[in-house]
């Protein structure tokens, strides 16, 4: 009986050791990808900040009614671009963004455009209509990869098929913190900051736009949306790797603790088997005597 129990424990130890090797390997891979992803995040943020400040200056000299991108209309249909991961085993990374998306879409006639395999799988089983799927692009994302997504979005918005557009993604705050966020893309809304900007000496500088501020604004909005979407995908991918690294590290630690407990159980069963054998030998020798 004890021998059979020892075999089961030994089999479980080998199984857990095999699992721990996999989780440690996945942790190392995620750590390597995280380093590269953090570099991409740090490189994308200055571009977005510069683009945002430029377009904010433009918005300050235009009226909301001058551009199709700023005109507010009655909201009948909404579009949500949801960015999730291409793989699982990342803790609550994917579920967090899906919960946020569900909360934001509640009570609306919402449509979905997915980025990431997990988002594609999730919304294929839901009632919200899916207008497009873009799996497997996050890791090698380039700014040009955002063009078809933004072109599709702008086309639907201009035709009036979609009245507002939101972007749901996960912001990378630190290796220990990732925050799910949902921001509005269209219609764009920038805080008015006046028609002048300051130069290095603090003097007011009036910028002239050719052919007009409105024309320049409409031309630069797609570039702005490219940058926002690219930044969101890069942030989400970095967050995914960070979440997976933490999840695999926790799994490896749990596996190590489980192996220790199993080894303790194995030693106890082995000691019990030895004690039983000694007892049987002593009892047998007594009967012979």
Secondary structure, DSSP 8 states (H G I E B T S, - for coil): -HHHHHHHHHHHHHHHHHHHHHHHHHHHHHHHHHHHHHHHHHHHHHHHHHHHHHHHHHHHTS-GGG-TTT-----S-EEEEEE--SS--STTHHHHHHHHHHHHHTTS-EEEEEESHHHHHHHHTSSSEEEEEETT-STT--GGGGHHHHHHHHHHHHTTS-SEEEEEEEEEEETTEEEEEEEEEES-------S-EE-TTS-EE----SS-HHHHHHHHHHHHHHHHHHHHHHHHHHHHHHHHHHHHHHHHHHHHHHHHHHHHHHHHHHHHHHHHHHHHHHHHHHHH-
